[in-house]
Amino acid sequence: MNRWRNSSPENEILFRRSEEAWHLAHVARIRVRTDKEKVWNGIREMIARRYSLPVLMRAASIAASVALVVGLSLSYILTGGRKNSLPEHPQKITLYVPGGVCSKTSLPDGTVVWLNSSSTISYPSYFDKNTRTVELIGEAFFDVTHDETKPFIIQSGKLKVNVLGTSFNFKHYKEDTNAVLSVETGTVILSVGSSATTTVQAGEYVTVDNKSLKTEVYDIPVVSASKKKNDHESSPPQK
């Protein structure tokens, strides 16, 4: 197995993805009740308060569509690790997260994505061109692997997000009035329509009206420690 893993970078990537899929498949056997609003609101609060990658996102992540990942990974392993086991052109992978759960997944470049419920992401099995392009409908938090030679691009309807390596939350449900992009670290360029672009820095968020495509940039409000303490004291005890 080690010889197969070390024979090419592609084999090492496939091994790690299959190992993660195996782990997620076992985790998925445990029934976990998830209060999606409580989890996701906690994520947003952490972004606003600390500007650091939320640890709770990792703990609250629940795998969805595990069978798809397991099947894809095992199909490569069962080929015996031959170099020609990879398709000539990348295959499109689509991950849908049903309502009531959140899901964590890793893209071929190492970028980590946390998907909120009722969200869909599509991406190639490997990035073979000058960009790393994915498609998103819904809401997701991205921790993008830095690569100055290959920009990371998210297509979502008439909106396009362009980064080199940063972390941010992007929400764009078709039925919502506005799309929202909040940046935790780095800089994100948001393109609206065919020409208009907006640069969003860490600590800022931008809203886009889904009908008029009008954009507005704001500072992410910082929650002070005293305010958090008062909120905690005034909230009813958890049962």
N, C-alpha and C positions, 0 to 999 in steps of 0.2 A: 504493500500500500504506500509506504514512504517513497519507494522508487517511482511509483506512478505519480504521486503528488509533486515530486521534485523534477519531473521530466519537463514540465512547462508551467508558466504562470496560469494558464487557463485551467489546468488540472487542479492547482491549488485553490483557485477561486471556487471551482465546482465542489471540491471537497468541503470547503468551509460552508457553502450554501446548503449542501446536503446534511452536514452535521447540525446546522442551525434548524433546518426543517425537521430533522429527527427529534430534536429537543422540543420544538414547538408542537409537534404532533403529540408528544406525551403530555405537555402542559395543557393542550386542548382537551385532554380527557377529563380534566378536573373542572367541574361545573363552577363557574365564578359569576356571581351576580354583580353587574356593573351599573352604577348610577352615572350614566354618561355625562349629564349636565354637571354633576358635582365634580367629576374628574376633570372635565375640560375647563370648567371655570377655575379650578385650582391651577391648571396649567397656565391660563392667561394671567392669573394673579401673580404667579411666580415670575413670568416674563416681565410684567410691569414693575415688580418690586425689586428684583435682583439682577435681571439681565444675564442670568446664567442658565445653562441647559438644565431643564427640570428633571430632577431625579425621579419624581413621582410618575413621569411619563413612561420611564422604563418599567417601573413596578406595575403600573396599571395597564400596560400593553397586553392585549389579548390577540392571539393569532386568529385570523379569519382566512378562509380558503386555503387551509394548510395542505389539503390534498393536491392542489395545483403545484405548489412548490415542491412537495415531496416527489410527485410524479416526474417533474422536470429534472430534478437533481438525480434521481435514481436512473433515469433513462440514460444520462451521461455516464454514470458509474458502471452500468451494466455493459457498456460498449467496450470495456476493458482499457479505457484510457487512451485509445488511439487518437492521433492528432486530427484525423479526418472525422472524428466524432462530432466536432463543432460544425454547425451548418455554415454554408458559404455566406449566407446573409443572416443577420440577427433575427430571431423570432420575437414577435410581439407578445408580451406578458401583460395580462390585465388582472388586477387584484381589486375585488369589491369587498367592502366592509359593510355588513348589514347593520341595521339600526340597533342601538343598545350596547355596542361594543366599540373598543378602540383596537388598532392593530399596528404592530411595529414590523417594518420590513427593511432589508438592506438592498440597495441597488448595486449593479455590477461594478461601479467605481468606488464602492465603500460608503456612499452617502446613505445616511440613516433617515427613515421617514416614519413618522407616527401618524396614522390615518384616523380621523374621527369617524363616527358612525355615518352610514349612508354616503360614503365617499368611494370614489373609483380612481385608481391610478393605473396608467398604462406606460410601459417602458420596454426597450429592447433587451434581449438576453445578453447583449454586450454592446458597448458603444464603439462603433467602427468609423465614425466620421469626425469632423472637426468640432462637433458640439455634442453635449450630453442632453438630449431632448426627451422630456417625458410629458404626459398629458394628465391633467387632474380635473376632476369635477367633485366638489365637496370641500373638505377642510383637512389640512395636514400641516404638521410641523416638520421642517426640513433642517437637518444638520449636514450641510453639503461639504464633501471632500474638496479641498482646494486644488485647482488645476488651472494655471494661467493660460495654458495652451488650448484648453477645451472648455469653453463656457458651459455652465449648467443652465438649461432653459426649460421653463414650465409653460406649456400651452394650455389655456383654459378659455375656450370660446374666443372672444375678441381681445382677451388679455394675454400678455406674455411677460413672464418674469425672467430676468437675466442676471445671473450671479457667477462669480468665479469660485467662491468658497466662503460660506457664511451660514448663519442660522436664523430662521424666520418662520412665522406662521402665516399661512395663506388660506383664506376662506372665500370660496366662490361657488355657492349653491345656485342653481338656475332659478329656483323659486324665491330667492332672497332679493330684497330691494337693492342692497349694496354688496359689493365685494370688499374684503378687508385684508390688507397686508400689513403685518407688524414685524419689525426687524429687531432681532435681539443682538446680533453681532454683525459687523461688516457693513457693506453697502449693497443695496438691491436696486436694479433698474426695472421699472414697470412700464411696459409699452401698452398703450390703449389705442385700439384701432390700427390704422396703417402708419401713423406718423407721431402722435403725441407720446412723449416719454416723461417719466417722473423719477427722480433719484431719491431714494428713501434711505436715510442713515440709521445706524443703531440708536434705539431709543425713540424712534418715530413710527407712526403708522399712517397709512393712506387708505381712504375709502374711495370707491368708484361706484357711481350710480349705474346700475345695470342697463338702464334705458337711455339716459342722456350721455353716459360715459364721462360725466364730470368728475374730476378728482379733487380731493381735499387732503392736505397733509397736516397731521397733528403730532404733538409730543405725547408719548405714552405717559400717563399719570403715574407718579411714584407714590406707592403706599407707605406712609411713614410707620415706624415701629409703634408709636403711641396710638395712631389710628387703628392699627391692626389689633393692639391690645384692647382698646375700647370696643371694637367690633366683636372680639372674642368674648368679652365679658357680657355684652348685651345679647349675644346669641343664645338660644335655648340649649340646654344640655342634650348631647346625643345619646339616644337609647340604644 
